[in-house]
Each structure stands twice: as C-alpha cells, then as structure tokens.
C-alpha cells in the first residue's frame, strides 16, 4: 500500500511540473522550415582576370649573322692569334700570312717611286725655265704616277697578309692552322656577332595570324633556369612550310644579364601570347552549368539569397569563361555546380573559389 502512495505522488509531481513550468502552445514560435533551411555553397567574388591565350614552343639560340673571314690572297699561314671562343674586336689581326715576296716587291716599288719623284721634280724645274719640252715634262709626270700606283699595289698586298676581323664578334670556327697554304677567298675563320642572338621557331598558321613584329615574348633558357629573359618578334616569315603548315617566327633575344654567356645552340622555350585578353570579367565555367541553350545565367548571392542573373558569355579558357555582359567586379556568385539550386534559396558561403 505504501508503494502505491509513492507512485501516485511521483506521477502527480511530474504532471504538476509539465503543466506548471512549460509555456502554452500560443507562446511557442511557429515552425518555418524554409526560413531555417540554409544551403552551403562555394562563392566567388568577381574580379578582372587575364584570359589571354598563349602558345609555347622551343628552339635553339643562334646568332642573327655569321661572318666568314677569308684570305684575300694566296699564301702560307705564318701565325694565328685566336681560337674558338675568343672575343675579338673590329680590326684586330687574327692571322698573318707569309708576305716576304710581296714585301720585297714593295721595297722595289718604293725605290722606283722615289727615283721617279726625283726625276719629275728635276724635269718640272727645267720645264718652268723652258729648258725641256712639254712632252718630256708629261712623260716624267706619267712615270711618277705609274710608280706611285705600283707602290700602292704592293703595299695593299702586304696588308692583305694580315687577316683582320671586320667587326666585334666571337670566334666560332677555325678552318686553318699555321703552315697551311690558303688561296684567295679561302675561309680561315667563322665569327659570330653575339650582340644579336635570335631564336627561330615554327608556329601554327592558325596562331601566327595573331602575332606581329614588335610583340614581346617570354623566354626561358634551360641552361639558366633561374633567369627570366624577354624577346621581341623581329620578323615573321612570309611563307608557310608545306609539310608542317608552320610559319617561321624569328625572335630577338634581349635583356641578357651581365655575366650570363648565352651560347649559340642553347635550348630556349618561348611563350607567345596569341590572343590578348587582359582584365576581363570571367567566372568559373562550372557556375554556368544551370544555363540552358537559350539562356545563360549565374546565381548571384545578394543578402544571403540567390538571384538569377542573365549573362552574355564569351571565350572559354582553362575552366574560366569570359562574361561580356551581366556582371561587375565585386559581385558574388555561386562558383560550383548550381543545377540543384533555385532563385530565392537562402545560402551561406562556406568556401571561396580563388
């Protein structure tokens, strides 16, 4: 009997607690599932982007001009003063020929010229005193002229014995050795003008139409991985290779840092910008997936709710799509697949697309 009294007391106490301490149904807030439901999305803040298209090709560094130094006369090489890799200056003697015979002829021509000069001076003095005829005077003057020309000829041949560099350059080939016999116009050296290095590469005819002389080109050279080089398109060849359908583009290598010796033959990797599109409005291409064939739109986030915004898309590059109309910098859109979303949905940005 005592147990029944205890159970009744507990039940009455619980009921009193529920009805005495709880609020009435009228005091409790109404249930609003739409208001409480928040969808997590990834957001992206619109900002200008670079959607320029680039093409990467590679080629070897080479000098713009090679120059062959040839002997201007026949003879035997007596001395060579330079080797491959040496830097030489304009006018520097790089080799000499044996000109003993030519020098002897020069000495004889000089002696004849001196004698003819003296005879001319004597005849001229006599002619002015009317002691010799005009014909004798003219003969003496002609003889002097002949001997002067002869002396000049042999002096030139002696000078030809010194082979000189026509410009500042680097020796890249040596074709002869001391003691070799060379003939007139035989090559002795090949020199390279290192002040103007170029890279010639083939570019698709479809991309070449976007290039022009003077355009800047980014260049990386494998031998100098930590150095950035720039180049300029010097010329675009007019023809197209029939087999490859490539257009040859010649790029002049610039801004070579001091102490960096770029050699002909170094492998260079060039990046051409073939479609310049800087500072354009663009969105992640995935943000347009809810669009239809007839209408393109994105979801803009305004006051934590989605608003459908019609847009005019442009080119698509690297998972980004240009927007020509409909968005402004600072707008915030849904960056990921929006196909399961709808206008008016309350959202919260839980991650940001960079």
C-alpha positions as CSV (number, residue, x, y, z in Angstrom):
1,X,0.0,0.0,0.0
2,X,2.9,2.4,0.8
3,X,4.4,1.7,-2.7
4,X,1.1,2.8,-4.4
5,X,1.1,6.1,-2.5
6,X,4.7,6.7,-3.6
7,X,4.0,6.1,-7.3
8,X,1.0,8.3,-7.2
9,X,3.0,11.1,-5.6
10,X,5.7,10.8,-8.4
11,X,3.1,10.9,-11.1
12,X,1.3,13.9,-9.7
13,X,4.6,15.8,-9.2
14,X,5.6,15.2,-12.8
15,X,2.3,16.4,-14.2
16,X,2.5,19.4,-12.0
17,X,6.0,20.2,-13.4
18,X,4.9,19.8,-17.0
19,X,1.8,22.0,-16.7
20,X,3.1,24.4,-14.2
21,X,6.6,25.2,-15.7
22,X,6.0,24.8,-19.5
23,X,4.8,27.6,-21.9
24,X,1.5,27.4,-23.5
25,X,1.3,26.5,-27.3
26,X,0.5,30.0,-28.1
27,X,3.8,31.2,-26.6
28,X,6.0,28.9,-28.8
29,X,7.3,30.2,-32.2
30,X,5.7,28.9,-35.3
31,X,7.7,26.3,-37.2
32,X,9.1,27.8,-40.6
33,X,11.2,25.1,-42.4
34,X,12.0,27.4,-45.4
35,X,13.4,30.1,-43.0
36,X,15.5,27.7,-41.1
37,X,17.0,25.8,-44.1
38,X,20.3,27.2,-45.3
39,X,22.3,25.7,-48.2
40,X,26.1,25.8,-48.1
41,X,27.7,26.9,-51.3
42,X,31.1,27.9,-52.7
43,X,31.3,31.5,-53.6
44,X,33.4,33.6,-56.0
45,X,33.9,37.3,-56.0
46,X,34.0,38.8,-59.5
47,X,37.4,40.4,-60.3
48,X,39.2,41.1,-63.6
49,X,41.2,38.2,-64.9
50,X,43.7,37.5,-67.6
51,X,42.3,35.1,-70.1
52,X,44.9,35.6,-72.8
53,X,45.8,32.5,-74.7
54,X,49.4,31.5,-75.0
55,X,51.4,29.1,-77.2
56,X,54.7,27.5,-76.0
57,X,57.3,26.4,-78.5
58,X,61.1,25.7,-78.3
59,X,64.1,26.3,-80.5
60,X,67.8,26.8,-80.4
61,X,69.6,30.1,-79.8
62,X,71.5,31.2,-82.8
63,X,73.3,34.4,-83.9
64,X,71.5,36.7,-86.3
65,X,74.5,36.7,-88.5
66,X,77.5,34.5,-89.1
67,X,80.5,36.1,-90.8
68,X,83.2,34.2,-92.6
69,X,86.7,35.7,-92.6
70,X,88.5,34.7,-95.8
71,X,92.0,35.2,-97.0
72,X,92.3,38.0,-99.6
73,X,95.4,36.5,-101.2
74,X,97.2,33.2,-101.7
75,X,99.9,32.3,-99.3
76,X,101.1,30.3,-96.3
77,X,99.7,31.0,-92.8
78,X,102.6,32.1,-90.6
79,X,100.7,32.9,-87.4
80,X,97.2,32.6,-85.8
81,X,96.5,34.6,-82.8
82,X,92.9,33.5,-81.8
83,X,91.0,30.3,-81.1
84,X,87.3,29.3,-80.9
85,X,85.5,31.1,-78.2
86,X,87.8,34.1,-78.2
87,X,86.1,37.5,-78.3
88,X,87.7,39.7,-80.9
89,X,87.4,43.4,-81.9
90,X,86.8,45.1,-85.2
91,X,90.2,45.5,-87.0
92,X,92.0,43.0,-84.7
93,X,94.6,40.9,-86.5
94,X,93.6,37.2,-86.2
95,X,96.1,35.6,-88.5
96,X,99.1,36.6,-90.7
97,X,100.4,35.2,-94.0
98,X,104.0,34.9,-95.2
99,X,104.4,38.0,-97.3
100,X,108.2,38.0,-97.8
101,X,107.9,38.1,-101.6
102,X,105.3,40.9,-101.5
103,X,107.3,42.9,-99.1
104,X,110.4,42.7,-101.4
105,X,108.2,43.8,-104.3
106,X,107.0,46.7,-102.2
107,X,110.6,47.8,-101.4
108,X,111.5,47.7,-105.1
109,X,108.3,49.7,-106.0
110,X,109.1,52.3,-103.3
111,X,112.7,52.7,-104.7
112,X,111.3,53.2,-108.2
113,X,108.8,55.7,-107.0
114,X,111.5,57.7,-105.1
115,X,113.6,57.8,-108.3
116,X,110.6,58.8,-110.4
117,X,109.8,61.5,-107.9
118,X,113.2,63.0,-108.1
119,X,113.2,62.9,-112.0
120,X,109.8,64.6,-112.0
121,X,111.0,67.4,-109.7
122,X,114.0,68.0,-111.9
123,X,112.0,67.9,-115.1
124,X,109.4,70.2,-113.7
125,X,112.1,72.8,-112.7
126,X,113.6,72.7,-116.2
127,X,110.2,72.9,-117.8
128,X,109.4,76.1,-115.8
129,X,112.7,77.5,-117.2
130,X,111.8,76.5,-120.7
131,X,114.8,74.1,-120.9
132,X,112.8,70.9,-121.6
133,X,109.8,70.3,-123.8
134,X,106.2,69.8,-122.7
135,X,106.5,66.1,-123.8
136,X,109.4,65.4,-121.6
137,X,107.6,67.0,-118.6
138,X,104.5,65.0,-119.3
139,X,106.5,61.7,-119.5
140,X,108.2,62.4,-116.2
141,X,104.8,63.1,-114.5
142,X,103.3,59.9,-116.0
143,X,106.2,57.8,-114.9
144,X,105.8,59.2,-111.3
145,X,102.1,58.3,-111.4
146,X,102.9,54.7,-112.6
147,X,105.4,54.1,-109.8
148,X,103.1,55.5,-107.2
149,X,100.3,53.1,-108.3
150,X,102.7,50.2,-108.3
151,X,103.9,51.0,-104.8
152,X,100.3,51.3,-103.6
153,X,99.5,47.9,-105.2
154,X,102.3,46.1,-103.4
155,X,101.6,47.9,-100.1
156,X,98.0,46.6,-100.4
157,X,99.2,43.1,-101.0
158,X,101.4,43.3,-97.9
159,X,98.5,44.5,-95.9
160,X,96.5,41.5,-97.2
161,X,99.0,39.4,-95.3
162,X,97.3,40.5,-92.1
163,X,93.8,38.9,-91.8
164,X,91.6,41.2,-89.6
165,X,88.2,40.9,-88.0
166,X,85.6,43.0,-89.8
167,X,83.6,43.5,-86.5
168,X,83.3,42.8,-82.8
169,X,82.4,39.2,-82.5
170,X,83.3,35.7,-81.1
171,X,85.3,33.1,-83.0
172,X,83.1,30.1,-83.5
173,X,85.0,28.1,-86.2
174,X,88.7,27.9,-87.2
175,X,89.4,26.3,-90.5
176,X,93.2,26.6,-90.9
177,X,96.4,26.0,-88.9
178,X,99.8,27.6,-89.0
179,X,101.7,26.3,-92.1
180,X,98.5,25.7,-94.1
181,X,98.5,27.1,-97.7
182,X,95.4,29.1,-98.5
183,X,94.1,30.6,-101.7
184,X,92.3,33.8,-102.4
185,X,88.8,33.7,-100.7
186,X,89.5,30.6,-98.7
187,X,87.7,30.6,-95.4
188,X,90.0,30.9,-92.4
189,X,87.5,31.7,-89.5
190,X,83.9,31.9,-88.8
191,X,82.9,34.6,-86.4
192,X,79.6,35.3,-84.7
193,X,78.1,38.6,-83.8
194,X,76.9,37.9,-80.2
195,X,75.3,41.2,-79.8
196,X,72.2,40.0,-81.7
197,X,71.0,36.5,-80.8
198,X,67.8,35.1,-82.2
199,X,65.5,32.1,-81.8
200,X,63.7,30.8,-84.9
201,X,60.7,28.6,-84.2
202,X,57.7,27.3,-86.1
203,X,54.3,28.5,-85.1
204,X,50.9,27.1,-86.4
205,X,49.5,29.1,-89.2
206,X,46.3,29.4,-87.0
207,X,48.3,31.1,-84.2
208,X,50.7,33.1,-86.4
209,X,47.8,35.4,-87.6
210,X,47.6,36.8,-84.0
211,X,51.3,37.7,-84.0
212,X,53.1,40.8,-85.3
213,X,56.6,42.2,-85.3
214,X,57.5,44.0,-82.1
215,X,55.4,41.8,-79.8
216,X,57.1,40.8,-76.6
217,X,57.9,37.1,-75.9
218,X,58.7,35.4,-72.7
219,X,61.8,33.2,-72.9
220,X,63.3,30.6,-70.6
221,X,66.7,29.0,-71.4
222,X,67.4,25.6,-70.0
223,X,71.0,26.4,-69.2
224,X,69.8,29.3,-66.9
225,X,66.7,28.1,-65.1
226,X,66.6,30.9,-62.6
227,X,66.9,33.7,-65.2
228,X,63.9,35.3,-67.0
229,X,64.6,36.5,-70.5
230,X,62.5,38.6,-72.8
231,X,62.5,38.7,-76.5
232,X,60.8,40.7,-79.3
233,X,59.4,39.3,-82.5
234,X,61.9,40.6,-85.2
235,X,60.1,39.2,-88.2
236,X,57.6,36.7,-89.3
237,X,58.5,34.8,-92.4
238,X,56.0,35.3,-95.3
239,X,55.8,31.7,-96.4
240,X,54.3,28.6,-94.7
241,X,56.1,25.2,-94.6
242,X,54.1,23.0,-96.9
243,X,54.6,19.8,-94.9
244,X,54.2,21.1,-91.3
245,X,51.9,24.1,-92.0
246,X,54.1,26.1,-89.7
247,X,55.2,29.7,-90.0
248,X,58.8,30.6,-89.0
249,X,58.9,33.4,-86.4
250,X,62.2,35.0,-85.6
251,X,62.6,36.3,-82.0
252,X,65.4,38.7,-81.0
253,X,66.8,37.8,-77.5
254,X,67.1,40.7,-75.2
255,X,68.0,41.8,-71.6
256,X,70.8,39.3,-71.2
257,X,72.2,40.0,-67.7
258,X,75.8,40.8,-67.3
259,X,77.9,37.8,-66.7
260,X,75.4,35.5,-68.4
261,X,77.0,34.0,-71.5
262,X,74.2,32.7,-73.7
263,X,75.8,30.4,-76.4
264,X,74.5,29.6,-79.8
265,X,72.8,26.2,-79.6
266,X,71.3,26.8,-76.1
267,X,67.7,25.4,-76.0
268,X,65.2,28.2,-75.5
269,X,61.5,27.8,-74.6
270,X,59.3,30.6,-75.9
271,X,55.8,31.7,-74.8
272,X,53.7,33.7,-77.3
273,X,50.5,35.5,-76.4
274,X,48.3,34.8,-79.4
275,X,45.0,36.2,-78.1
276,X,45.4,39.2,-75.7
277,X,42.5,39.3,-73.2
278,X,43.7,41.1,-70.1
279,X,41.4,42.4,-67.3
280,X,38.2,40.8,-68.5
281,X,35.3,39.7,-66.3
282,X,35.3,35.9,-66.0
283,X,33.6,33.3,-63.9
284,X,34.4,29.6,-63.2
285,X,32.8,27.7,-66.1
286,X,31.1,25.4,-63.6
287,X,29.0,28.3,-62.4
288,X,27.1,28.4,-65.7
289,X,26.0,24.7,-65.7
290,X,22.4,25.6,-64.8
291,X,22.1,27.6,-68.0
292,X,20.1,26.4,-71.0
293,X,20.8,26.6,-74.7
294,X,18.5,29.6,-75.0
295,X,19.7,31.5,-71.9
296,X,22.9,31.7,-69.9
297,X,22.8,32.8,-66.3
298,X,24.6,32.5,-63.0
299,X,23.3,32.8,-59.4
300,X,24.3,36.0,-57.7
301,X,24.3,36.0,-53.9
302,X,22.5,39.1,-52.5
303,X,21.7,39.3,-48.8
304,X,22.3,35.6,-48.4
305,X,19.8,34.7,-51.1
306,X,20.2,33.6,-54.7
307,X,19.2,35.9,-57.5
308,X,19.3,34.6,-61.1
309,X,21.4,37.0,-63.3
310,X,21.4,36.7,-67.1
311,X,24.8,37.0,-68.7
312,X,26.4,37.0,-72.1
313,X,29.4,34.6,-72.2
314,X,32.5,34.9,-74.3
315,X,35.5,32.7,-74.8
316,X,36.3,29.8,-72.5
317,X,39.9,29.4,-71.3
318,X,41.3,27.0,-68.7
319,X,38.0,26.3,-66.9
320,X,37.1,30.0,-66.9
321,X,34.5,31.7,-69.1
322,X,34.6,35.4,-70.1
323,X,31.4,37.3,-69.3
324,X,30.8,40.2,-71.7
325,X,27.6,41.5,-70.1
326,X,25.7,40.9,-66.9
327,X,28.3,41.1,-64.1
328,X,30.5,43.7,-62.5
329,X,33.6,43.5,-60.3
330,X,32.6,42.9,-56.7
331,X,29.5,40.7,-57.5
332,X,29.5,37.4,-55.6
333,X,28.2,34.3,-57.4
334,X,27.9,30.6,-56.8
335,X,31.1,29.1,-58.0
336,X,30.3,25.4,-58.1
337,X,27.6,23.4,-59.9
338,X,24.3,25.3,-59.3
339,X,22.0,22.8,-61.0
340,X,20.3,21.8,-57.7
341,X,19.7,25.4,-56.6
342,X,16.9,27.8,-57.3
343,X,16.2,31.5,-57.1
344,X,15.4,32.7,-53.6
345,X,17.3,29.9,-51.8
346,X,18.9,31.0,-48.6
347,X,22.6,30.2,-48.8
348,X,25.8,30.5,-46.8
349,X,29.2,30.7,-48.4
350,X,31.3,28.1,-46.7
351,X,34.3,28.2,-49.0
352,X,35.7,30.7,-51.6
353,X,37.0,30.0,-55.0
354,X,40.3,31.7,-55.6
